């Protein structure tokens, strides 16, 4: 059974059943994730399986297919990006973002841009990310992982996500990098040099080692117990960098409130800490063409252990 077939079988066959690791937010939005499959057997392989399914998600970013209509409709968004955000990107990073959008057949919109800005920000602090192992907790469409791989070809990307959403990471990353190695990890020997995928339901059983951990706008959607689990994972490293970008406060559908400053930061050295400059407003195709997020979004870089940095912060 291919990895894609496994994910569909385990997380979409009974679409109304959610794992214990699923917060109230993802019970709400996970139900809106859809997969249409024409799989007939368990011998398709990942490439064959990918060609026989179509997927649709909600609640973890905006995905618009690359088309003439969507390009024209996105003109207000492009004006904002061209005036406000694209000038902040390194030329090389902007070209990689455009290249990625073409490869993944999506509009090079705000979500792609904010991931590119994150890469420039981290590389300014850490330096060259080649040969680094980078774990992304909750990517969603594989945008950040794919852009990191295009920018730093010898880095190793590890995705951790709820099984339902991990399907999207796998689907879109594989489409951009069909000739690289991809593997759903169930045991330590499964890790590969390019893209390794871990179900959030199972990461605690692995002795995961990584240099850099990244979470963007998804810890705010977790229960505190799940957040503590990921902090414990980072603390289990000898040394690591953690980049966290999340809303200062967010109410979940079960009325619980998740606060950024309540995360278990003890034991981490704070290197940078501020409101994320590119993550307070977002462009829209409809008036008003620029909107604010529902609350301020903080980003923080912390160090655990003696992780060597490019800059002397």
C-alpha positions as CSV (number, residue, x, y, z in Angstrom):
1,X,0.0,0.0,0.0
2,X,1.4,3.4,-0.9
3,X,1.7,6.2,1.6
4,X,-1.1,8.2,0.0
5,X,-3.4,5.1,0.0
6,X,-2.5,4.5,3.7
7,X,-3.5,8.1,4.6
8,X,-6.8,7.9,2.7
9,X,-7.6,4.5,4.2
10,X,-6.9,5.6,7.8
11,X,-8.1,9.1,7.9
12,X,-10.8,9.5,5.2
13,X,-12.5,6.1,5.0
14,X,-14.4,7.0,8.2
15,X,-14.5,10.7,7.6
16,X,-16.4,11.6,10.8
17,X,-14.0,9.9,13.1
18,X,-11.2,12.1,14.6
19,X,-8.1,11.1,16.6
20,X,-7.6,12.1,20.2
21,X,-4.9,14.6,19.0
22,X,-7.6,16.6,17.1
23,X,-8.5,19.9,18.8
24,X,-12.0,21.3,18.6
25,X,-10.8,23.6,15.8
26,X,-9.7,20.7,13.6
27,X,-12.8,18.7,14.4
28,X,-14.7,21.6,12.9
29,X,-12.4,22.3,9.9
30,X,-11.2,18.7,9.4
31,X,-14.8,17.7,8.5
32,X,-14.5,20.1,5.5
33,X,-11.5,18.4,4.1
34,X,-12.5,16.3,1.1
35,X,-10.8,13.7,-1.0
36,X,-12.3,12.2,-4.2
37,X,-10.6,8.9,-5.0
38,X,-10.7,6.6,-8.0
39,X,-8.2,4.2,-6.4
40,X,-9.0,0.6,-7.4
41,X,-6.2,-1.4,-5.7
42,X,-3.3,-1.1,-3.3
43,X,-0.7,-1.4,-6.1
44,X,-0.9,2.2,-7.5
45,X,2.3,3.5,-5.9
46,X,2.4,7.2,-4.8
47,X,2.7,8.6,-8.3
48,X,-0.2,6.5,-9.5
49,X,-2.3,7.2,-6.4
50,X,-1.8,11.0,-6.7
51,X,-3.0,11.0,-10.3
52,X,-6.3,9.3,-9.2
53,X,-7.4,11.6,-6.4
54,X,-8.5,15.2,-6.0
55,X,-8.4,17.0,-2.7
56,X,-10.0,20.1,-1.2
57,X,-9.3,21.6,2.2
58,X,-10.3,24.6,4.4
59,X,-9.0,26.3,7.5
60,X,-5.3,26.1,6.8
61,X,-4.6,28.7,4.1
62,X,-5.9,29.9,0.8
63,X,-5.2,27.7,-2.3
64,X,-6.1,29.2,-5.7
65,X,-5.2,27.2,-8.8
66,X,-3.1,28.9,-11.4
67,X,-5.4,30.0,-14.1
68,X,-6.1,33.1,-16.2
69,X,-9.3,33.8,-14.3
70,X,-7.6,33.5,-10.9
71,X,-4.7,35.7,-12.0
72,X,-7.1,38.5,-13.1
73,X,-9.2,38.1,-10.0
74,X,-6.1,38.4,-7.8
75,X,-4.9,41.7,-9.2
76,X,-5.8,43.6,-6.0
77,X,-3.8,41.1,-4.0
78,X,-0.8,41.5,-6.4
79,X,-0.9,45.3,-6.0
80,X,-0.6,44.9,-2.2
81,X,2.2,42.3,-2.4
82,X,4.1,44.3,-5.0
83,X,3.9,47.5,-3.0
84,X,4.3,46.2,0.6
85,X,5.7,42.7,0.8
86,X,7.6,41.6,-2.3
87,X,10.1,44.5,-1.9
88,X,11.0,43.0,1.5
89,X,12.1,39.7,0.0
90,X,15.5,38.9,-1.3
91,X,15.4,38.7,-5.1
92,X,16.5,35.1,-5.0
93,X,13.7,34.2,-2.6
94,X,11.1,36.0,-4.6
95,X,12.2,34.1,-7.7
96,X,12.0,30.8,-5.8
97,X,8.5,31.7,-4.6
98,X,7.4,32.3,-8.2
99,X,9.0,29.1,-9.4
100,X,7.3,27.2,-6.6
101,X,3.9,28.6,-7.5
102,X,4.4,27.6,-11.2
103,X,5.5,24.1,-10.2
104,X,2.6,23.7,-7.8
105,X,0.1,25.3,-10.2
106,X,-1.1,27.9,-7.7
107,X,-1.4,31.7,-7.5
108,X,1.7,33.3,-6.0
109,X,-0.4,35.0,-3.4
110,X,-0.2,36.1,0.2
111,X,0.3,32.6,1.8
112,X,3.2,31.8,-0.5
113,X,4.7,35.2,0.2
114,X,4.5,35.0,4.0
115,X,6.3,31.6,3.9
116,X,9.1,33.2,1.7
117,X,9.4,36.1,4.2
118,X,9.8,33.5,7.0
119,X,12.6,31.8,5.1
120,X,14.5,35.1,4.6
121,X,14.0,36.0,8.3
122,X,15.3,32.7,9.6
123,X,18.2,32.6,7.2
124,X,19.2,36.0,8.5
125,X,19.3,34.7,12.0
126,X,20.6,31.1,11.5
127,X,22.5,31.4,8.2
128,X,22.7,28.8,5.5
129,X,20.0,26.1,6.1
130,X,21.6,23.6,3.8
131,X,22.3,20.2,5.5
132,X,20.0,21.2,8.4
133,X,17.1,19.0,9.4
134,X,13.9,21.2,9.6
135,X,10.7,20.0,11.2
136,X,7.6,21.8,10.3
137,X,4.7,21.3,12.7
138,X,1.4,21.9,10.8
139,X,2.5,23.2,7.3
140,X,-0.8,22.3,5.5
141,X,-0.2,22.5,1.8
142,X,3.6,21.8,2.1
143,X,4.3,25.4,1.1
144,X,7.0,26.2,3.6
145,X,8.7,22.8,3.3
146,X,8.7,23.0,-0.5
147,X,10.0,26.6,-0.5
148,X,12.8,25.6,1.9
149,X,13.8,22.7,-0.3
150,X,13.9,24.9,-3.4
151,X,16.0,27.5,-1.5
152,X,18.3,25.1,0.3
153,X,18.3,21.9,-1.7
154,X,20.3,19.8,0.7
155,X,18.1,20.5,3.8
156,X,16.0,17.7,5.1
157,X,12.3,18.4,5.6
158,X,10.2,16.7,8.2
159,X,6.4,17.4,8.3
160,X,4.3,16.7,11.3
161,X,0.6,17.1,10.9
162,X,-2.7,15.5,11.8
163,X,-3.1,12.5,9.5
164,X,-6.0,14.1,7.5
165,X,-4.0,17.3,6.8
166,X,-0.7,15.5,6.3
167,X,-2.3,14.1,3.2
168,X,-2.3,17.6,1.8
169,X,1.4,18.2,2.7
170,X,2.2,14.9,1.0
171,X,0.0,15.5,-2.1
172,X,1.3,19.0,-3.0
173,X,4.9,18.5,-2.0
174,X,5.1,15.3,-4.1
175,X,3.7,17.1,-7.1
176,X,6.4,19.7,-6.9
177,X,9.2,17.2,-6.2
178,X,8.2,13.9,-7.9
179,X,11.9,12.9,-8.3
180,X,12.9,13.3,-4.7
181,X,12.5,10.9,-1.8
182,X,9.2,11.0,0.1
183,X,8.3,8.6,3.0
184,X,5.6,8.3,5.6
185,X,7.5,7.5,8.8
186,X,6.4,4.8,11.1
187,X,9.8,3.8,12.5
188,X,13.3,5.4,12.7
189,X,14.6,3.6,9.6
190,X,11.9,5.2,7.5
191,X,13.4,8.7,7.5
192,X,14.7,9.8,4.1
193,X,17.0,12.7,2.9
194,X,14.4,14.8,1.3
195,X,10.8,14.7,2.7
196,X,9.7,12.7,5.7
197,X,6.1,12.7,6.9
198,X,4.9,12.0,10.4
199,X,1.3,11.7,11.6
200,X,0.8,13.9,14.7
201,X,-1.0,10.9,16.1
202,X,2.3,9.0,16.1
203,X,5.2,11.4,16.5
204,X,5.6,10.7,20.2
205,X,6.6,7.1,19.6
206,X,9.6,8.2,17.5
207,X,13.0,9.4,18.8
208,X,12.9,12.4,16.4
209,X,16.0,14.5,16.0
210,X,16.0,17.8,14.2
211,X,18.0,21.1,14.1
212,X,15.1,23.5,13.5
213,X,11.5,23.4,14.4
214,X,8.9,25.7,12.9
215,X,5.2,26.4,13.7
216,X,3.2,29.0,11.9
217,X,-0.4,29.8,12.8
218,X,-1.3,26.3,14.0
219,X,-0.4,26.1,17.7
220,X,-3.1,28.7,18.2
221,X,-5.5,26.0,17.0
222,X,-4.2,23.2,19.3
223,X,-5.2,22.3,22.8
224,X,-2.6,23.2,25.4
225,X,-1.8,19.5,26.0
226,X,-0.8,19.2,22.4
227,X,1.3,22.3,22.5
228,X,3.1,21.0,25.6
229,X,3.8,17.8,23.7
230,X,5.6,19.6,20.9
231,X,7.6,21.8,23.4
232,X,8.7,18.6,25.1
233,X,9.8,17.2,21.7
234,X,12.0,20.3,21.2
235,X,13.4,20.0,24.7
236,X,14.4,16.4,24.0
237,X,17.0,17.7,21.5
238,X,20.5,18.4,22.5
239,X,20.3,21.8,20.7
240,X,17.7,23.3,18.5
241,X,16.1,26.5,17.2
242,X,12.3,27.0,17.4
243,X,10.5,29.6,15.3
244,X,6.9,30.1,16.5
245,X,4.5,32.5,14.8
246,X,1.0,32.5,16.3
247,X,-1.9,34.7,17.4
248,X,-1.4,36.2,20.9
249,X,-4.9,34.9,21.9
250,X,-7.4,32.7,20.1
251,X,-10.7,31.2,21.2
252,X,-11.4,27.7,19.9
253,X,-14.8,26.3,19.0
254,X,-15.1,24.6,22.5
255,X,-14.7,28.1,24.1
256,X,-11.2,27.3,25.4
257,X,-8.7,30.2,24.9
258,X,-5.1,29.6,23.7
259,X,-2.6,32.3,24.7
260,X,0.8,32.6,23.1
261,X,2.4,33.7,26.4
262,X,1.0,30.7,28.2
263,X,3.0,28.3,26.0
264,X,5.6,26.4,28.1
265,X,8.6,28.7,27.2
266,X,10.6,27.7,30.3
267,X,14.1,26.6,29.5
268,X,14.3,28.3,26.1
269,X,16.5,31.3,25.4
270,X,14.5,34.0,23.6
271,X,16.4,35.4,20.7
272,X,13.8,37.6,18.9
273,X,10.3,38.5,20.1
274,X,7.9,40.9,18.3
275,X,4.7,41.2,16.4
276,X,5.3,39.6,13.0
277,X,5.6,42.5,10.6
278,X,4.1,40.6,7.6
279,X,1.4,38.8,9.5
280,X,-0.9,41.5,10.9
281,X,-2.9,42.3,7.7
282,X,-3.7,40.4,4.5
283,X,-4.8,41.4,1.1
284,X,-8.3,40.5,-0.3
285,X,-9.8,40.4,-3.8
286,X,-12.9,42.2,-2.4
287,X,-13.3,45.6,-0.7
288,X,-11.8,46.4,1.7
289,X,-8.8,45.1,-0.1
290,X,-6.6,45.0,3.0
291,X,-8.0,43.4,6.2
292,X,-6.6,42.8,9.6
293,X,-6.4,39.3,11.1
294,X,-8.7,38.6,14.0
295,X,-6.0,39.4,16.5
296,X,-2.3,40.4,16.7
297,X,0.2,37.7,15.7
298,X,3.5,37.3,17.5
299,X,6.6,35.6,16.2
300,X,9.4,34.5,18.4
301,X,12.7,32.7,17.8
302,X,14.1,30.7,20.7
303,X,17.1,28.5,21.2
304,X,17.5,25.3,23.2
305,X,21.1,24.3,24.0
306,X,24.1,25.8,22.3
307,X,22.8,26.1,18.8
308,X,25.3,28.2,16.8
309,X,23.9,31.2,15.0
310,X,25.1,33.3,12.1
311,X,24.2,36.6,13.9
312,X,25.3,37.5,17.4
313,X,21.8,38.3,18.8
